[in-house]
Amino acid sequence: MTGATIVKVPQILNIVRAGSAEGINAVSIELEVLGYFVHFSYGFIRGLPFSTYGEAGLLLAQTIVLLLLVNSYARAPLWRSAVVVAVLAFAARAVYAGMMCVCVGGVMHVYLTQHTHTQVKCH
């Protein structure tokens, strides 16, 4: 996990020093953010040991910084970064709550954690 604490830092520093993110595709960074988010969220929700998914959280944070820099230097519309951050914030809130809801046959099944299951009538 030690290597993950700084793996993106050289790239971030190079972008800042150059004052440009030319040649870096924002969509590929967005997909990387999604991958790290899914990896981190799965480990968190399943209650796995932090050592199995913690590295993904560190990489996620660094990749978000990288994405914001790329969008900033590429002069991408502000809404693009705002949408990515808003979607991640919403998803993170849902993951933190550990909630998954499924409506089947008029009954809402709410899974609060991997061990808790509640049923509520839905219309």
N, C-alpha and C positions, 0 to 999 in steps of 0.2 A: 504494500500500500504506500510505502514511502515514495516510490517513483511517481505515483499519480499526483502527488502534491505539487509537482512542478512541471509536469510533462508538456503543458500548453504554454507555460510562461515564456520560453524563448520565442515562440511564434508571436505571442502578444507583444513582447518587447520589440521585435523586428518591425511589426506593423506600426507601432507607436513611433519608433525612431525614423522610419521611412516616411511616415505621414501618409501612407497609402496602403490599400488592401488590394491593389491591382493583381489580378490572376487568381484570386480566391473566390470561389463560388459560394454565395450566401445560402443557396438551397442545400448544398452538401453539408454546410455547417448546421443548418436547421434540422436536417435528417440525423446528424450526429447527436444533436441535443435530444431529439426524440428517443433515439436508441439508449442514451445514458439515462434518460428519465424513466423509460420502461424498465430497464435493468434495476435501477435504484428502487423504484416503486414496488416491483415484484418482491425484492428481498425484504423491504420494509413491511409490506402487507402480510407476507407469509411468516414474519417473525424469525427470519433466518439470522444467524450471527452476523453482527455488523461487519466483521472481517470479510464476509463473502460478497457484500454489496457496497460497502463504504467507499471503495475506490471509485465507483460509478458516480457517487455524489460529488466527490472532489472534481472529477472530470467534467461533470455536468456544470458545476459552477464556473470552471475555467472556460468551457466551451460557450457558455452564455455570454461571458465577457468578450470572448473572441467574436461571437456573432454581433454583438452590439458595436464593436469596433469596425467590423467589416461593413455593416450597414451604414454606420456613421461616415466612414471614409468613402464609401461608394455613393454617398449622398442619396441613399435610398429614402423613400418617403418615411416620415416618422411613424406612420400607421403600421408599417411592416414590422418594426421592432416592437411597437406597442401590442400588436396582435399576438406575436410570439410570446411576449412576457405575460399577457393576460391569459392566454390559453394555458401556459405553464402554471400560473398562479391558481387558476381554477382547478386544474388537474391535481396540483399539489394539495389543495384544500380537500379535495375528494379522497385522495390517497391518505392524507393525514387522518381524516375521519375514518378511514378504513371501511368505507361504505360501498356496498354494491347492492343495487335494488333490481329485482326482476319481478314483473307482474305476470303471473301464470294462473289462468282459470279464475280470475277475480280475486286472487289473493296476492298481496305484495309480500315477497320474500325479501327481507332486509338482512344482509350479511354484514354485521358490524366488524367482526374480525373473523379469523378462520375458525373460531370455536363458538361464536355467538350467532344465533339465527332467530329472527323474530318474524311472525306472520301478522300482517295487517290487511283488512279487507280494502280493496281498491275498486273504483268504479270506472 
